[in-house]
Amino acid sequence: MRISSNMHEKMLVFKFVMVIVLVVSPTAYGAGNFNAEFEPTFGGQRVRVSGPGGQTLALSLDKGSGSGFRSKKDYMFGRVDMQLKLVGGNSAGTVTTLYLSSDQSTGRHDEIDFEFLGNVSGQPYTIHTNVFSQGEGNREQQFHLWFDPTINFHTYSIVWNPRLIMFLVDETPLRVFRNYEDRGIMFFPKNQRQKIYASLWNADDWATQGGLVKTDWSKAPFTAYYRNFNIDTSINGKWKSHDLNAYTRMRLRWVQKNYMIYNYCTDWKRFSQTFPPECKHGGV
Ligand SMILES: *[C@@H]1O[C@H](CO)[C@@H](O)[C@H](O)[C@H]1NC(C)=O
């Protein structure tokens, strides 16, 4: 009797400790330490982690180089949230990115992209999104934003599960790209693990009105800030938060109606007769 009640107490203590561990565990809920989860990819000193617990990361770009970082681990599905404050002032020619990518050296890599194309002062950023499967991309949609992304931090999220990819800004979906393999359309990244990447680089040869506006290097260095990331790799039992509901479907329509500036599925000039097959199913 004594022994079993002792065991019972021990089990209770054990369960209690487990609850604490799960609640504060960095992998269960983003502790957001850039030093722990990420590593620089290029740019040397232009990648700077700061703040208590390494919560903020600044990337900068000057004439010498841009900069970037990536996650140490790779992932198979999940949700990534990152707060970003984009390059302010005249940011024309700069591109800030947040994306998932599998190993690019294979030549058949998968990728899920957010790219933020800067603009001349006072003019809107363009958010560029794309999806690659087995090395093939050409699935671009572009948007403007309903706020100035250079004044405050905003949350940019990528949801990735076997059924869909969702791009969100402050919980508002911009785009949902669905897996239509049940209809014979084999274009969806789901067989390769991906890392999280971010970068700031100069792309004034294409980013700004087709290379017309050049980066103003007298404003360099350009800086973009990242903070409070969260990586949630558990997708089981999360189909609800990993798909649209009535409210977010309405928000998606609102964004697509008012802020979409490019959709590959309506680019007749580019594809003439042969649109990518998923275009006829709407949810792209
Ligand atoms: C920059 O601003 C112009 C004018 O508002 C707009 O047409 C363009 O799409 C914006 N974005 C980029 C990347 O140039």
The ligand as an SDF file (V2000), in Angstrom:
LIG
                    3D

 14 14  0  0  0  0  0  0  0  0999 V2000
    6.6890   50.4910  -56.8910 C   0  0  0  0  0  0  0  0  0  0  0  0
    5.7530   51.5300  -57.0330 O   0  0  0  0  0  0  0  0  0  0  0  0
    5.1380   51.6130  -58.2890 C   0  0  0  0  0  0  0  0  0  0  0  0
    4.2640   52.8400  -58.3130 C   0  0  0  0  0  0  0  0  0  0  0  0
    3.3180   52.8420  -57.2740 O   0  0  0  0  0  0  0  0  0  0  0  0
    4.3690   50.3120  -58.5500 C   0  0  0  0  0  0  0  0  0  0  0  0
    3.8080   50.3560  -59.8440 O   0  0  0  0  0  0  0  0  0  0  0  0
    5.2840   49.1190  -58.4160 C   0  0  0  0  0  0  0  0  0  0  0  0
    4.5420   47.9130  -58.5370 O   0  0  0  0  0  0  0  0  0  0  0  0
    5.9670   49.1360  -57.0680 C   0  0  0  0  0  0  0  0  0  0  0  0
    6.8080   47.9790  -56.8300 N   0  0  0  0  0  0  0  0  0  0  0  0
    7.9730   47.7160  -57.3820 C   0  0  0  0  0  0  0  0  0  0  0  0
    8.6880   46.5040  -56.9480 C   0  0  0  0  0  0  0  0  0  0  0  0
    8.4840   48.4450  -58.1800 O   0  0  0  0  0  0  0  0  0  0  0  0
  1  2  1  0
  1 10  1  0
  2  3  1  0
  3  4  1  0
  3  6  1  0
  4  5  1  0
  6  7  1  0
  6  8  1  0
  8  9  1  0
  8 10  1  0
 10 11  1  0
 11 12  1  0
 12 13  1  0
 12 14  2  0
M  END
$$$$
